Amino acid sequence: MLHARVERTPYGETSEALFLTSGFVYDSAEQAAATFTGDAEHYQYSRFGNPTVDALQRRLADLEGAEACIATSTGMGAVSSALLSHVRAGDRVVASRALFGSCHWIIADLLPRYGVTTVFVDGGDMEGWDKALAEPTAAVLLESPSNPMLDIVDIAAISERAHKAGAIVIVDNVFATPVFQKPLELGADVVVYSCTKHIDGQGRVLGGAVLGRNDWISETLQPFTRNTGNALSPFNAWVMLKGLETLRLRVEAMARNAAGVADFLAETPGILTSRYPGRKDHPDYELAQKQMTGGGTLVAFETEGGQDGAFRFLNALNIISISNNLGDSRSLATHPATTTHMKIGAEERARLGISDGAIRLSVGLEDISDLKDDLARGAAAVRSGL
């Protein structure tokens, strides 16, 4: 995250150079022609490749333990490109039911428009996975921990089943981060990130990344992203390179805060449940211990009083901000039923355990005593309305 494959210009800069350019010039017409045929190595256009973006891609691949990486304009650009570059009309895609709202929309609404059959499975239902993967399948998409209720999915077990069905396994690893979980080591084929989250982690820029085997990245994904224009800005890539330098320090400190916050909420009147993968009362605690090296930076909890109680809680906060973003150095809280998962509908939210009182808390770097004071203020507001 600090020194991997640094390429300096002749000026010998300490920080990676920012190549904020749309295009590149050639020494001759012959060099330009050879570049387009692939007979010469030369940058063509920043949609195809850029030195700053390439630096981020190389470092992310090293961090993840992947052969190759393509950076995208957003996290959803990473998810959509990974799927759309791989599947064709007539294919099947199987997905874990617990997905971010936009990912759920891609599976439930977008892919079927193009003749792709899609199937949802409850993440922990192994019999359901066996049934869904009994037929030939092109791709499997899952999140672990899931957004927003932090369900843990057995990546190794599902990958084994998916490969027998002929599928590639795509894992959204945003909540775990590359610090706490390595899906490729667990059998997954492709890992996707919203780099907007912990990798930038300071609320500045958007970006995404797709990581996997070199042959799949170069032959399947790269032609799609290059020709559809899903490219990361060199400036955003440079900001994320700076974010990577402190990634481990930030997420480990945030995870320590999250564990303390989860324990505090579990004992606070006005809070019905507190869910955190590092707590022994999490329903998937043993699996989380098996495939993650830390509990992560997110906590999910439920207030008394349903939506009214949740809104009272959120509106009483002074330090924690109301925002649908996550993975930031600042603590952020959101009400999934009316924000990130609003469009999937009440029935689907109920199946996912997203109650009207549920709140997703992304824990930041503030002093934990200040966070506890703020959370106590929110819980007191809940109780005042009961």
C-alpha positions as CSV (number, residue, x, y, z in Angstrom):
1,M,0.0,0.0,0.0
2,L,3.0,2.3,0.3
3,H,5.8,1.0,-2.0
4,A,4.4,-1.7,-4.3
5,R,5.6,-1.2,-7.9
6,V,6.2,2.6,-7.7
7,E,7.1,4.0,-11.1
8,R,8.7,7.5,-10.8
9,T,9.2,9.9,-13.6
10,P,12.7,11.3,-14.3
11,Y,11.9,14.1,-11.8
12,G,12.1,11.6,-8.9
13,E,8.9,12.6,-7.1
14,T,8.1,11.1,-3.8
15,S,4.3,11.0,-4.3
16,E,3.1,9.2,-7.4
17,A,2.7,11.6,-10.3
18,L,-0.8,12.7,-11.4
19,F,-1.1,12.4,-15.2
20,L,-4.2,14.5,-15.7
21,T,-4.5,14.2,-19.4
22,S,-7.2,13.0,-21.8
23,G,-4.8,11.8,-24.5
24,F,-1.2,11.1,-25.5
25,V,0.9,12.1,-28.5
26,Y,3.1,10.0,-30.7
27,D,6.5,10.4,-32.1
28,S,5.3,9.5,-35.6
29,A,2.3,8.3,-37.6
30,E,4.0,4.9,-37.7
31,Q,4.1,4.7,-33.9
32,A,0.5,5.7,-33.7
33,A,-0.5,2.9,-36.2
34,A,1.6,0.4,-34.3
35,T,0.1,1.4,-31.0
36,F,-3.4,0.7,-32.3
37,T,-2.4,-2.7,-33.8
38,G,-0.8,-3.6,-30.5
39,D,2.7,-3.9,-32.0
40,A,4.0,-0.9,-29.9
41,E,3.4,-0.2,-26.3
42,H,2.3,3.4,-25.9
43,Y,-0.6,5.1,-24.1
44,Q,-3.4,6.0,-26.5
45,Y,-6.2,7.7,-24.6
46,S,-7.1,7.8,-20.9
47,R,-10.3,5.8,-21.4
48,F,-8.0,3.0,-22.5
49,G,-5.2,3.5,-20.1
50,N,-3.4,6.1,-18.0
51,P,-0.2,5.9,-15.9
52,T,-1.9,7.1,-12.7
53,V,-4.8,4.7,-13.1
54,D,-2.4,1.9,-14.0
55,A,-0.5,2.6,-10.8
56,L,-3.7,2.2,-8.7
57,Q,-4.7,-1.0,-10.6
58,R,-1.3,-2.6,-10.0
59,R,-1.3,-1.7,-6.3
60,L,-4.9,-3.0,-5.8
61,A,-4.0,-6.2,-7.5
62,D,-1.0,-6.7,-5.2
63,L,-3.1,-5.9,-2.2
64,E,-5.9,-8.3,-3.2
65,G,-3.5,-11.1,-4.4
66,A,-5.1,-10.9,-7.8
67,E,-3.4,-11.2,-11.2
68,A,-5.0,-8.1,-12.7
69,C,-7.3,-5.2,-12.0
70,I,-9.5,-2.8,-13.9
71,A,-10.5,0.4,-12.2
72,T,-14.0,1.8,-13.0
73,S,-15.8,5.1,-12.6
74,T,-17.9,3.9,-9.6
75,G,-18.5,0.9,-7.5
76,M,-21.7,0.1,-9.3
77,G,-19.7,0.5,-12.5
78,A,-17.5,-2.4,-11.2
79,V,-20.5,-4.6,-10.4
80,S,-22.4,-4.0,-13.6
81,S,-19.3,-4.4,-15.8
82,A,-18.3,-7.6,-14.1
83,L,-21.7,-9.1,-14.9
84,L,-22.5,-7.5,-18.2
85,S,-19.1,-8.3,-19.7
86,H,-19.5,-12.0,-18.8
87,V,-23.2,-13.0,-19.4
88,R,-25.1,-13.4,-22.6
89,A,-28.8,-13.8,-23.5
90,G,-29.9,-17.3,-22.4
91,D,-27.5,-17.5,-19.5
92,R,-28.5,-17.9,-15.8
93,V,-27.2,-15.8,-12.9
94,V,-27.7,-16.8,-9.3
95,A,-27.4,-14.2,-6.6
96,S,-27.5,-14.0,-2.8
97,R,-30.7,-12.2,-1.9
98,A,-29.0,-9.8,0.5
99,L,-27.6,-7.3,-1.9
100,F,-27.2,-3.5,-2.0
101,G,-30.3,-1.9,-3.6
102,S,-28.7,-1.1,-6.9
103,C,-27.1,-4.6,-7.2
104,H,-30.6,-6.1,-6.4
105,W,-32.0,-4.0,-9.3
106,I,-29.4,-5.3,-11.7
107,I,-30.3,-8.9,-10.9
108,A,-34.1,-8.5,-10.6
109,D,-34.7,-5.9,-13.3
110,L,-31.9,-5.2,-15.7
111,L,-30.5,-8.6,-16.6
112,P,-33.9,-10.2,-17.4
113,R,-34.4,-7.4,-20.0
114,Y,-31.5,-8.8,-22.0
115,G,-32.7,-12.4,-21.8
116,V,-30.7,-13.5,-18.7
117,T,-32.5,-15.7,-16.2
118,T,-31.9,-14.7,-12.6
119,V,-32.4,-16.5,-9.4
120,F,-32.2,-15.2,-5.8
121,V,-31.1,-17.5,-2.9
122,D,-31.1,-16.7,0.8
123,G,-27.4,-16.5,1.6
124,G,-27.3,-19.1,4.4
125,D,-29.6,-21.6,2.7
126,M,-27.2,-24.2,1.4
127,E,-30.0,-26.4,0.1
128,G,-31.3,-23.4,-1.8
129,W,-27.8,-22.9,-3.3
130,D,-27.7,-26.6,-4.3
131,K,-31.1,-26.3,-6.0
132,A,-30.3,-23.1,-7.8
133,L,-26.9,-24.4,-9.0
134,A,-28.2,-27.7,-10.1
135,E,-28.5,-26.2,-13.6
136,P,-25.7,-24.7,-15.7
137,T,-25.0,-21.1,-14.5
138,A,-22.9,-18.3,-15.9
139,A,-22.3,-16.3,-12.8
140,V,-22.9,-16.0,-9.1
141,L,-23.0,-12.7,-7.3
142,L,-22.8,-12.3,-3.5
143,E,-21.9,-9.9,-0.8
144,S,-20.3,-10.9,2.5
145,P,-20.9,-9.2,4.9
146,S,-24.1,-8.1,3.2
147,N,-25.5,-4.6,3.0
148,P,-27.1,-3.5,5.3
149,M,-27.7,-6.3,7.8
150,L,-24.2,-7.8,7.8
151,D,-25.2,-11.4,6.9
152,I,-22.2,-13.6,6.3
153,V,-22.2,-16.0,3.3
154,D,-20.0,-19.0,3.1
155,I,-17.8,-18.0,0.1
156,A,-15.8,-21.2,-0.1
157,A,-18.9,-23.5,0.0
158,I,-20.8,-21.5,-2.6
159,S,-17.8,-21.2,-4.8
160,E,-17.3,-25.0,-4.9
161,R,-21.0,-25.5,-5.9
162,A,-20.9,-22.6,-8.4
163,H,-17.8,-24.0,-10.2
164,K,-19.5,-27.3,-10.6
165,A,-22.3,-25.5,-12.4
166,G,-19.8,-23.7,-14.7
167,A,-20.2,-20.3,-13.0
168,I,-17.7,-17.7,-12.1
169,V,-18.2,-16.3,-8.5
170,I,-18.2,-12.5,-8.1
171,V,-17.9,-11.3,-4.5
172,D,-18.6,-7.7,-3.5
173,N,-16.0,-7.3,-0.7
174,V,-16.7,-3.7,0.2
175,F,-17.9,-4.3,3.8
176,A,-15.0,-6.6,4.7
177,T,-12.3,-4.6,2.8
178,P,-9.2,-6.3,1.4
179,V,-7.7,-5.9,4.9
180,F,-10.1,-8.3,6.6
181,Q,-11.1,-10.8,3.9
182,K,-9.6,-12.3,0.7
183,P,-12.3,-13.8,-1.4
184,L,-9.9,-15.1,-4.1
185,E,-8.2,-17.3,-1.4
186,L,-11.7,-18.7,-0.5
187,G,-12.4,-19.8,-4.0
188,A,-14.0,-16.8,-5.7
189,D,-13.0,-15.8,-9.2
190,V,-13.7,-12.0,-9.2
191,V,-13.7,-9.4,-6.5
192,V,-15.4,-6.0,-6.9
193,Y,-15.1,-2.9,-4.8
194,S,-16.6,0.5,-4.5
195,C,-13.3,2.3,-3.9
196,T,-15.4,5.3,-2.9
197,K,-15.7,3.5,0.5
198,H,-12.7,2.5,2.6
199,I,-10.1,2.8,-0.2
200,D,-10.6,6.5,-0.6
201,G,-12.4,6.5,2.8
202,Q,-12.5,10.2,3.3
203,G,-15.6,11.2,1.3
204,R,-13.8,12.8,-1.7
205,V,-14.1,10.9,-4.9
206,L,-16.0,8.0,-6.6
207,G,-14.4,4.9,-8.1
208,G,-14.6,1.2,-8.4
209,A,-12.4,-1.8,-9.1
210,V,-12.7,-5.4,-10.5
211,L,-10.0,-7.9,-9.8
212,G,-9.4,-11.4,-11.0
213,R,-7.4,-13.7,-13.3
214,N,-5.4,-12.0,-16.0
215,D,-7.1,-13.9,-18.9
216,W,-10.6,-13.0,-17.7
217,I,-9.7,-9.4,-17.1
218,S,-7.9,-8.9,-20.4
219,E,-10.2,-11.0,-22.7
220,T,-13.7,-10.5,-21.1
221,L,-13.7,-7.4,-18.9
222,Q,-11.3,-5.0,-20.6
223,P,-12.9,-4.9,-24.0
224,F,-16.2,-4.2,-22.3
225,T,-15.0,-1.3,-20.1
226,R,-12.9,0.2,-22.8
227,N,-15.7,0.3,-25.4
228,T,-18.5,1.3,-23.0
229,G,-16.5,4.0,-21.4
230,N,-16.5,2.9,-17.8
231,A,-13.2,4.5,-17.0
232,L,-11.8,6.0,-13.8
233,S,-10.6,9.6,-13.8
234,P,-6.8,9.9,-13.3
235,F,-7.4,12.5,-10.5
236,N,-9.7,10.1,-8.6
237,A,-7.1,7.3,-9.1
238,W,-4.4,9.6,-7.6
239,V,-6.6,10.4,-4.6
240,M,-7.2,6.7,-4.0
241,L,-3.5,6.0,-4.2
242,K,-3.2,8.4,-1.3
243,G,-6.1,6.7,0.5
244,L,-4.4,3.3,0.1
245,E,-1.4,4.5,2.1
246,T,-3.5,4.7,5.3
247,L,-6.1,2.0,4.5
248,R,-5.0,-0.5,7.0
249,L,-4.5,2.0,9.8
250,R,-7.9,3.5,9.2
251,V,-10.0,0.3,8.9
252,E,-8.3,-1.4,11.9
253,A,-9.0,1.7,14.1
254,M,-12.5,1.9,12.7
255,A,-13.1,-1.8,13.4
256,R,-12.0,-1.4,17.0
257,N,-14.5,1.4,17.4
258,A,-17.2,-0.6,15.7
259,A,-16.7,-3.5,18.1
260,G,-17.0,-1.2,21.0
261,V,-20.0,0.6,19.6
262,A,-21.8,-2.7,18.9
263,D,-21.2,-3.8,22.5
264,F,-22.5,-0.5,23.8
265,L,-25.7,-0.6,21.7
266,A,-26.4,-4.1,22.8
267,E,-26.7,-2.8,26.4
268,T,-28.5,0.4,25.6
269,P,-32.3,0.9,26.4
270,G,-34.2,1.8,23.3
271,I,-32.1,-0.5,21.1
272,L,-33.7,-3.9,20.3
273,T,-30.8,-5.6,18.6
274,S,-27.1,-4.9,17.8
275,R,-25.5,-6.9,15.0
276,Y,-21.8,-7.1,14.3
277,P,-19.8,-10.0,12.8
278,G,-17.3,-9.8,15.6
279,R,-19.9,-10.4,18.4
280,K,-20.6,-13.9,19.5
281,D,-24.4,-13.3,19.3
282,H,-24.2,-12.7,15.5
283,P,-26.0,-15.6,13.9
284,D,-23.0,-16.2,11.5
285,Y,-20.3,-15.5,14.1
286,E,-18.4,-18.8,13.6
287,L,-18.4,-18.4,9.8
288,A,-17.2,-14.8,10.1
289,Q,-14.4,-16.0,12.3
290,K,-13.5,-18.6,9.7
291,Q,-13.3,-16.3,6.6
292,M,-12.6,-12.9,8.0
293,T,-9.7,-11.6,10.1
294,G,-11.7,-8.7,11.6
295,G,-15.3,-7.8,12.2
296,G,-15.3,-4.8,9.9
297,T,-16.4,-1.2,10.3
298,L,-20.2,-1.5,10.0
299,V,-22.8,-2.1,12.7
300,A,-26.5,-2.8,12.1
301,F,-29.0,-2.3,14.9
302,E,-32.7,-1.9,15.4
303,T,-34.4,0.8,17.5
304,E,-37.7,0.5,19.3
305,G,-40.6,2.3,17.7
306,G,-40.1,1.3,14.1
307,Q,-39.4,4.1,11.6
308,D,-40.5,6.8,14.0
309,G,-38.0,5.5,16.6
310,A,-35.2,5.3,13.9
311,F,-35.9,8.8,12.7
312,R,-35.8,10.1,16.3
313,F,-32.5,8.4,16.8
314,L,-30.9,9.8,13.7
315,N,-32.2,13.3,14.1
316,A,-30.8,13.5,17.7
317,L,-27.2,12.8,16.6
318,N,-24.7,15.6,16.8
319,I,-21.4,13.9,15.8
320,I,-22.6,11.0,13.6
321,S,-23.9,12.3,10.2
322,I,-26.9,11.1,8.4
323,S,-25.5,9.8,5.0
324,N,-26.0,6.8,2.8
325,N,-22.3,6.5,2.2
326,L,-20.1,4.2,4.3
327,G,-16.4,3.4,4.9
328,D,-15.6,7.0,5.7
329,S,-13.3,8.3,8.3
330,R,-16.3,10.1,9.8
331,S,-19.1,8.0,11.3
332,L,-22.2,7.9,9.1
333,A,-25.7,6.4,9.7
334,T,-28.6,5.7,7.4
335,H,-32.1,4.3,7.5
336,P,-32.0,1.6,4.8
337,A,-35.8,1.1,4.5
338,T,-36.1,4.7,3.2
339,T,-32.8,5.2,1.5
340,T,-30.5,2.4,0.1
341,H,-33.1,-0.3,0.1
342,M,-36.2,1.7,-0.4
343,K,-36.9,0.6,-4.0
344,I,-36.8,-3.1,-3.4
345,G,-40.1,-2.9,-1.6
346,A,-41.5,-3.8,1.9
347,E,-41.9,-7.5,1.2
348,E,-38.4,-8.0,0.0
349,R,-37.0,-5.9,2.9
350,A,-38.9,-8.1,5.3
351,R,-37.3,-11.2,3.8
352,L,-33.9,-9.6,4.3
353,G,-34.6,-8.7,7.9
354,I,-34.6,-4.9,7.2
355,S,-37.2,-3.6,9.6
356,D,-38.5,-0.1,9.7
357,G,-36.4,0.4,12.8
358,A,-33.2,-0.8,11.3
359,I,-30.2,1.6,11.1
360,R,-26.9,0.9,9.4
361,L,-24.0,2.6,11.1
362,S,-20.6,3.0,9.4
363,V,-18.2,3.7,12.3
364,G,-15.4,6.2,11.8
365,L,-12.3,7.4,13.5
366,E,-13.8,9.6,16.2
367,D,-13.0,9.0,19.9
368,I,-15.2,6.1,21.0
369,S,-16.3,8.0,24.1
370,D,-17.7,10.7,21.9
371,L,-19.4,8.1,19.7
372,K,-21.0,6.5,22.7
373,D,-22.3,9.8,24.0
374,D,-23.8,10.5,20.6
375,L,-25.4,7.1,20.4
376,A,-26.8,7.5,24.0
377,R,-28.3,10.8,22.9
378,G,-30.0,9.0,19.9
379,A,-31.3,6.2,22.1
380,A,-32.7,8.7,24.7
381,A,-34.6,10.3,21.8
382,V,-36.1,6.9,20.9
383,R,-37.3,6.3,24.5
384,S,-38.8,9.8,24.7
385,G,-41.1,9.0,21.9
386,L,-42.4,5.7,23.2
